[in-house]
Amino acid sequence: MALLLHEVWEDPDENGQMLEALRLAGPDGDAFRATLGEGARLVTIFEAASHAEAMKKYYSMYGRGEYAAAYPTDYDPYPNEWLARQQTDC
């Protein structure tokens, strides 16, 4: 089972409202991180074995209640290829 690193970011918008985002660490999150403003901050990094597990942790952090997966595949374990790609950069 591949445990991938996930990053939680907070980035204030032009009105000062804090926007939160969950992304994969490593090269799969590079494009997103390139869009962050100067005031962005990395809140935490955690491991998860599937999209659903990552979202459950993210929802819990922000008190958003129980995460309900949109697709059954959200519970599928991450592929080992994704872990190998992440490990080349982290």
N, CA, C and O atoms as a GROMACS GRO file, in nm:
protein
  360
    1MET      N    1   0.085  -0.118   0.000
    1MET     CA    2   0.000   0.000   0.000
    1MET      C    3   0.090   0.124   0.000
    1MET      O    4   0.179   0.138   0.083
    2ALA      N    5   0.064   0.213  -0.093
    2ALA     CA    6   0.142   0.336  -0.106
    2ALA      C    7   0.084   0.445  -0.016
    2ALA      O    8  -0.033   0.482  -0.030
    3LEU      N    9   0.165   0.495   0.074
    3LEU     CA   10   0.126   0.609   0.157
    3LEU      C   11   0.190   0.734   0.096
    3LEU      O   12   0.312   0.748   0.094
    4LEU      N   13   0.107   0.824   0.047
    4LEU     CA   14   0.157   0.945  -0.017
    4LEU      C   15   0.150   1.063   0.079
    4LEU      O   16   0.060   1.072   0.163
    5LEU      N   17   0.246   1.153   0.065
    5LEU     CA   18   0.245   1.276   0.143
    5LEU      C   19   0.149   1.376   0.080
    5LEU      O   20   0.144   1.393  -0.041
    6HIS      N   21   0.073   1.442   0.166
    6HIS     CA   22  -0.023   1.545   0.125
    6HIS      C   23   0.011   1.673   0.199
    6HIS      O   24   0.055   1.670   0.314
    7GLU      N   25  -0.008   1.785   0.133
    7GLU     CA   26   0.017   1.916   0.194
    7GLU      C   27  -0.114   1.993   0.207
    7GLU      O   28  -0.198   1.989   0.116
    8VAL      N   29  -0.131   2.061   0.318
    8VAL     CA   30  -0.244   2.151   0.336
    8VAL      C   31  -0.187   2.293   0.336
    8VAL      O   32  -0.099   2.327   0.415
    9TRP      N   33  -0.239   2.374   0.246
    9TRP     CA   34  -0.194   2.513   0.229
    9TRP      C   35  -0.306   2.610   0.263
    9TRP      O   36  -0.424   2.580   0.242
   10GLU      N   37  -0.270   2.725   0.316
   10GLU     CA   38  -0.361   2.837   0.333
   10GLU      C   39  -0.302   2.956   0.260
   10GLU      O   40  -0.182   2.984   0.270
   11ASP      N   41  -0.387   3.024   0.185
   11ASP     CA   42  -0.342   3.136   0.102
   11ASP      C   43  -0.450   3.244   0.104
   11ASP      O   44  -0.562   3.220   0.058
   12PRO      N   45  -0.420   3.362   0.159
   12PRO     CA   46  -0.522   3.468   0.162
   12PRO      C   47  -0.548   3.522   0.022
   12PRO      O   48  -0.455   3.543  -0.056
   13ASP      N   49  -0.677   3.545  -0.009
   13ASP     CA   50  -0.710   3.605  -0.138
   13ASP      C   51  -0.698   3.757  -0.129
   13ASP      O   52  -0.656   3.810  -0.026
   14GLU      N   53  -0.734   3.827  -0.236
   14GLU     CA   54  -0.718   3.972  -0.241
   14GLU      C   55  -0.805   4.045  -0.139
   14GLU      O   56  -0.779   4.162  -0.109
   15ASN      N   57  -0.907   3.978  -0.085
   15ASN     CA   58  -0.993   4.037   0.017
   15ASN      C   59  -0.953   3.996   0.158
   15ASN      O   60  -1.019   4.033   0.256
   16GLY      N   61  -0.844   3.920   0.168
   16GLY     CA   62  -0.798   3.876   0.299
   16GLY      C   63  -0.863   3.748   0.348
   16GLY      O   64  -0.831   3.700   0.457
   17GLN      N   65  -0.956   3.692   0.269
   17GLN     CA   66  -1.020   3.567   0.308
   17GLN      C   67  -0.922   3.452   0.285
   17GLN      O   68  -0.859   3.444   0.180
   18MET      N   69  -0.911   3.365   0.385
   18MET     CA   70  -0.817   3.254   0.377
   18MET      C   71  -0.876   3.141   0.294
   18MET      O   72  -0.986   3.093   0.322
   19LEU      N   73  -0.803   3.100   0.195
   19LEU     CA   74  -0.841   2.986   0.113
   19LEU      C   75  -0.754   2.867   0.153
   19LEU      O   76  -0.632   2.881   0.168
   20GLU      N   77  -0.817   2.751   0.172
   20GLU     CA   78  -0.742   2.632   0.209
   20GLU      C   79  -0.739   2.537   0.090
   20GLU      O   80  -0.831   2.533   0.009
   21ALA      N   81  -0.631   2.461   0.081
   21ALA     CA   82  -0.618   2.365  -0.028
   21ALA      C   83  -0.539   2.244   0.017
   21ALA      O   84  -0.443   2.255   0.094
   22LEU      N   85  -0.579   2.129  -0.032
   22LEU     CA   86  -0.510   2.003  -0.008
   22LEU      C   87  -0.453   1.956  -0.140
   22LEU      O   88  -0.524   1.945  -0.240
   23ARG      N   89  -0.324   1.927  -0.141
   23ARG     CA   90  -0.257   1.880  -0.264
   23ARG      C   91  -0.154   1.774  -0.228
   23ARG      O   92  -0.110   1.763  -0.114
   24LEU      N   93  -0.118   1.695  -0.329
   24LEU     CA   94  -0.009   1.600  -0.312
   24LEU      C   95   0.122   1.675  -0.302
   24LEU      O   96   0.143   1.776  -0.369
   25ALA      N   97   0.210   1.625  -0.218
   25ALA     CA   98   0.346   1.678  -0.210
   25ALA      C   99   0.422   1.629  -0.333
   25ALA      O  100   0.377   1.538  -0.403
   26GLY      N  101   0.536   1.689  -0.357
   26GLY     CA  102   0.620   1.644  -0.467
   26GLY      C  103   0.577   1.698  -0.601
   26GLY      O  104   0.504   1.797  -0.608
   27PRO      N  105   0.620   1.633  -0.709
   27PRO     CA  106   0.598   1.686  -0.843
   27PRO      C  107   0.451   1.698  -0.882
   27PRO      O  108   0.416   1.781  -0.965
   28ASP      N  109   0.363   1.616  -0.824
   28ASP     CA  110   0.221   1.624  -0.859
   28ASP      C  111   0.154   1.749  -0.802
   28ASP      O  112   0.041   1.781  -0.841
   29GLY      N  113   0.220   1.819  -0.712
   29GLY     CA  114   0.166   1.943  -0.657
   29GLY      C  115   0.239   2.067  -0.706
   29GLY      O  116   0.205   2.179  -0.666
   30ASP      N  117   0.340   2.050  -0.791
   30ASP     CA  118   0.422   2.163  -0.837
   30ASP      C  119   0.339   2.273  -0.905
   30ASP      O  120   0.357   2.391  -0.874
   31ALA      N  121   0.250   2.235  -0.996
   31ALA     CA  122   0.171   2.335  -1.069
   31ALA      C  123   0.085   2.417  -0.973
   31ALA      O  124   0.073   2.538  -0.987
   32PHE      N  125   0.026   2.349  -0.875
   32PHE     CA  126  -0.056   2.421  -0.776
   32PHE      C  127   0.030   2.517  -0.694
   32PHE      O  128  -0.004   2.634  -0.679
   33ARG      N  129   0.141   2.468  -0.642
   33ARG     CA  130   0.226   2.554  -0.558
   33ARG      C  131   0.276   2.677  -0.634
   33ARG      O  132   0.302   2.781  -0.573
   34ALA      N  133   0.291   2.666  -0.764
   34ALA     CA  134   0.336   2.780  -0.845
   34ALA      C  135   0.231   2.891  -0.849
   34ALA      O  136   0.264   3.005  -0.882
   35THR      N  137   0.106   2.861  -0.815
   35THR     CA  138   0.000   2.962  -0.817
   35THR      C  139  -0.018   3.032  -0.683
   35THR      O  140  -0.093   3.129  -0.674
   36LEU      N  141   0.050   2.985  -0.580
   36LEU     CA  142   0.032   3.042  -0.446
   36LEU      C  143   0.090   3.183  -0.438
   36LEU      O  144   0.191   3.214  -0.500
   37GLY      N  145   0.023   3.267  -0.359
   37GLY     CA  146   0.069   3.403  -0.337
   37GLY      C  147   0.179   3.410  -0.233
   37GLY      O  148   0.214   3.310  -0.170
   38GLU      N  149   0.233   3.527  -0.216
   38GLU     CA  150   0.343   3.548  -0.121
   38GLU      C  151   0.301   3.519   0.023
   38GLU      O  152   0.384   3.482   0.106
   39GLY      N  153   0.173   3.537   0.053
   39GLY     CA  154   0.125   3.517   0.189
   39GLY      C  155   0.086   3.373   0.220
   39GLY      O  156   0.039   3.345   0.331
   40ALA      N  157   0.104   3.283   0.126
   40ALA     CA  158   0.065   3.143   0.148
   40ALA      C  159   0.156   3.077   0.251
   40ALA      O  160   0.274   3.111   0.264
   41ARG      N  161   0.096   2.982   0.323
   41ARG     CA  162   0.177   2.908   0.420
   41ARG      C  163   0.137   2.761   0.418
   41ARG      O  164   0.020   2.726   0.402
   42LEU      N  165   0.236   2.678   0.437
   42LEU     CA  166   0.214   2.534   0.448
   42LEU      C  167   0.170   2.507   0.592
   42LEU      O  168   0.245   2.533   0.686
   43VAL      N  169   0.050   2.453   0.608
   43VAL     CA  170  -0.008   2.430   0.740
   43VAL      C  171   0.041   2.298   0.798
   43VAL      O  172   0.083   2.292   0.914
   44THR      N  173   0.036   2.193   0.718
   44THR     CA  174   0.078   2.061   0.766
   44THR      C  175   0.104   1.969   0.649
   44THR      O  176   0.063   1.995   0.536
   45ILE      N  177   0.172   1.862   0.678
   45ILE     CA  178   0.196   1.752   0.583
   45ILE      C  179   0.153   1.624   0.653
   45ILE      O  180   0.186   1.602   0.770
   46PHE      N  181   0.079   1.539   0.582
   46PHE     CA  182   0.040   1.411   0.640
   46PHE      C  183   0.039   1.303   0.532
   46PHE      O  184   0.040   1.333   0.412
   47GLU      N  185   0.035   1.178   0.576
   47GLU     CA  186   0.029   1.065   0.485
   47GLU      C  187  -0.113   1.012   0.475
   47GLU      O  188  -0.191   1.019   0.570
   48ALA      N  189  -0.146   0.960   0.356
   48ALA     CA  190  -0.273   0.893   0.336
   48ALA      C  191  -0.254   0.789   0.225
   48ALA      O  192  -0.169   0.804   0.138
   49ALA      N  193  -0.336   0.684   0.231
   49ALA     CA  194  -0.325   0.575   0.135
   49ALA      C  195  -0.424   0.584   0.020
   49ALA      O  196  -0.416   0.507  -0.075
   50SER      N  197  -0.519   0.680   0.028
   50SER     CA  198  -0.619   0.696  -0.078
   50SER      C  199  -0.671   0.839  -0.074
   50SER      O  200  -0.650   0.913   0.023
   51HIS      N  201  -0.739   0.877  -0.181
   51HIS     CA  202  -0.799   1.010  -0.186
   51HIS      C  203  -0.901   1.028  -0.072
   51HIS      O  204  -0.904   1.132  -0.007
   52ALA      N  205  -0.982   0.926  -0.050
   52ALA     CA  206  -1.085   0.936   0.055
   52ALA      C  207  -1.022   0.954   0.193
   52ALA      O  208  -1.070   1.033   0.274
   53GLU      N  209  -0.914   0.881   0.220
   53GLU     CA  210  -0.848   0.895   0.350
   53GLU      C  211  -0.791   1.035   0.366
   53GLU      O  212  -0.802   1.095   0.473
   54ALA      N  213  -0.730   1.088   0.261
   54ALA     CA  214  -0.674   1.223   0.266
   54ALA      C  215  -0.784   1.326   0.291
   54ALA      O  216  -0.767   1.417   0.372
   55MET      N  217  -0.894   1.312   0.222
   55MET     CA  218  -1.004   1.408   0.238
   55MET      C  219  -1.067   1.400   0.377
   55MET      O  220  -1.107   1.502   0.432
   56LYS      N  221  -1.076   1.281   0.433
   56LYS     CA  222  -1.128   1.267   0.569
   56LYS      C  223  -1.041   1.343   0.669
   56LYS      O  224  -1.092   1.412   0.758
   57LYS      N  225  -0.910   1.332   0.654
   57LYS     CA  226  -0.818   1.404   0.743
   57LYS      C  227  -0.831   1.555   0.722
   57LYS      O  228  -0.833   1.631   0.819
   58TYR      N  229  -0.839   1.597   0.598
   58TYR     CA  230  -0.853   1.739   0.564
   58TYR      C  231  -0.983   1.796   0.621
   58TYR      O  232  -0.983   1.902   0.682
   59TYR      N  233  -1.094   1.726   0.601
   59TYR     CA  234  -1.223   1.771   0.654
   59TYR      C  235  -1.217   1.782   0.806
   59TYR      O  236  -1.270   1.876   0.864
   60SER      N  237  -1.154   1.685   0.870
   60SER     CA  238  -1.142   1.686   1.015
   60SER      C  239  -1.063   1.807   1.063
   60SER      O  240  -1.100   1.869   1.164
   61MET      N  241  -0.956   1.842   0.993
   61MET     CA  242  -0.874   1.957   1.031
   61MET      C  243  -0.955   2.086   1.036
   61MET      O  244  -0.935   2.170   1.124
   62TYR      N  245  -1.046   2.101   0.941
   62TYR     CA  246  -1.122   2.226   0.928
   62TYR      C  247  -1.265   2.214   0.980
   62TYR      O  248  -1.346   2.304   0.957
   63GLY      N  249  -1.297   2.107   1.050
   63GLY     CA  250  -1.429   2.092   1.112
   63GLY      C  251  -1.543   2.090   1.012
   63GLY      O  252  -1.649   2.147   1.038
   64ARG      N  253  -1.520   2.027   0.899
   64ARG     CA  254  -1.621   2.025   0.792
   64ARG      C  255  -1.713   1.905   0.797
   64ARG      O  256  -1.787   1.880   0.702
   65GLY      N  257  -1.711   1.831   0.904
   65GLY     CA  258  -1.798   1.715   0.914
   65GLY      C  259  -1.738   1.593   0.845
   65GLY      O  260  -1.618   1.585   0.823
   66GLU      N  261  -1.825   1.501   0.813
   66GLU     CA  262  -1.783   1.374   0.754
   66GLU      C  263  -1.767   1.389   0.603
   66GLU      O  264  -1.858   1.439   0.536
   67TYR      N  265  -1.654   1.346   0.550
   67TYR     CA  266  -1.632   1.349   0.406
   67TYR      C  267  -1.710   1.236   0.340
   67TYR      O  268  -1.706   1.122   0.385
   68ALA      N  269  -1.780   1.268   0.233
   68ALA     CA  270  -1.852   1.169   0.154
   68ALA      C  271  -1.787   1.163   0.016
   68ALA      O  272  -1.787   1.261  -0.057
   69ALA      N  273  -1.733   1.049  -0.017
   69ALA     CA  274  -1.664   1.031  -0.145
   69ALA      C  275  -1.762   1.047  -0.260
   69ALA      O  276  -1.876   1.001  -0.254
   70ALA      N  277  -1.716   1.113  -0.366
   70ALA     CA  278  -1.799   1.134  -0.484
   70ALA      C  279  -1.803   1.009  -0.572
   70ALA      O  280  -1.902   0.984  -0.641
   71TYR      N  281  -1.695   0.932  -0.570
   71TYR     CA  282  -1.684   0.814  -0.656
   71TYR      C  283  -1.631   0.697  -0.575
   71TYR      O  284  -1.551   0.716  -0.484
   72PRO      N  285  -1.674   0.575  -0.607
   72PRO     CA  286  -1.620   0.458  -0.537
   72PRO      C  287  -1.468   0.447  -0.550
   72PRO      O  288  -1.402   0.395  -0.460
   73THR      N  289  -1.413   0.494  -0.660
   73THR     CA  290  -1.268   0.486  -0.680
   73THR      C  291  -1.191   0.576  -0.585
   73THR      O  292  -1.069   0.561  -0.572
   74ASP      N  293  -1.258   0.670  -0.518
   74ASP     CA  294  -1.190   0.755  -0.419
   74ASP      C  295  -1.130   0.672  -0.305
   74ASP      O  296  -1.038   0.716  -0.237
   75TYR      N  297  -1.184   0.551  -0.286
   75TYR     CA  298  -1.134   0.462  -0.180
   75TYR      C  299  -1.022   0.371  -0.228
   75TYR      O  300  -0.960   0.302  -0.147
   76ASP      N  301  -0.994   0.371  -0.358
   76ASP     CA  302  -0.887   0.286  -0.411
   76ASP      C  303  -0.752   0.331  -0.357
   76ASP      O  304  -0.726   0.450  -0.345
   77PRO      N  305  -0.666   0.235  -0.324
   77PRO     CA  306  -0.532   0.272  -0.277
   77PRO      C  307  -0.456   0.344  -0.388
   77PRO      O  308  -0.474   0.315  -0.507
   78TYR      N  309  -0.370   0.437  -0.347
   78TYR     CA  310  -0.286   0.504  -0.445
   78TYR      C  311  -0.192   0.403  -0.510
   78TYR      O  312  -0.145   0.310  -0.443
   79PRO      N  313  -0.164   0.420  -0.639
   79PRO     CA  314  -0.070   0.329  -0.707
   79PRO      C  315   0.073   0.348  -0.657
   79PRO      O  316   0.114   0.458  -0.622
   80ASN      N  317   0.147   0.241  -0.655
   80ASN     CA  318   0.288   0.247  -0.615
   80ASN      C  319   0.368   0.339  -0.708
   80ASN      O  320   0.467   0.397  -0.665
   81GLU      N  321   0.325   0.351  -0.834
   81GLU     CA  322   0.394   0.440  -0.928
   81GLU      C  323   0.388   0.586  -0.879
   81GLU      O  324   0.483   0.662  -0.899
   82TRP      N  325   0.277   0.624  -0.817
   82TRP     CA  326   0.265   0.761  -0.766
   82TRP      C  327   0.363   0.782  -0.651
   82TRP      O  328   0.424   0.889  -0.639
   83LEU      N  329   0.379   0.679  -0.568
   83LEU     CA  330   0.474   0.690  -0.456
   83LEU      C  331   0.616   0.702  -0.511
   83LEU      O  332   0.693   0.784  -0.461
   84ALA      N  333   0.651   0.623  -0.610
   84ALA     CA  334   0.784   0.630  -0.668
   84ALA      C  335   0.812   0.768  -0.726
   84ALA      O  336   0.921   0.822  -0.709
   85ARG      N  337   0.712   0.826  -0.794
   85ARG     CA  338   0.728   0.961  -0.850
   85ARG      C  339   0.744   1.063  -0.738
   85ARG      O  340   0.827   1.154  -0.748
   86GLN      N  341   0.666   1.049  -0.634
   86GLN     CA  342   0.676   1.144  -0.522
   86GLN      C  343   0.811   1.134  -0.453
   86GLN      O  344   0.869   1.236  -0.414
   87GLN      N  345   0.861   1.015  -0.439
   87GLN     CA  346   0.987   0.996  -0.368
   87GLN      C  347   1.107   1.050  -0.446
   87GLN      O  348   1.212   1.074  -0.387
   88THR      N  349   1.094   1.069  -0.575
   88THR     CA  350   1.205   1.124  -0.652
   88THR      C  351   1.224   1.272  -0.621
   88THR      O  352   1.331   1.328  -0.648
   89ASP      N  353   1.120   1.336  -0.565
   89ASP     CA  354   1.126   1.481  -0.542
   89ASP      C  355   1.125   1.519  -0.394
   89ASP      O  356   1.172   1.628  -0.359
   90CYS      N  357   1.074   1.433  -0.308
   90CYS     CA  358   1.059   1.469  -0.165
   90CYS      C  359   1.178   1.424  -0.083
   90CYS      O  360   1.182   1.446   0.038
   0.00000   0.00000   0.00000
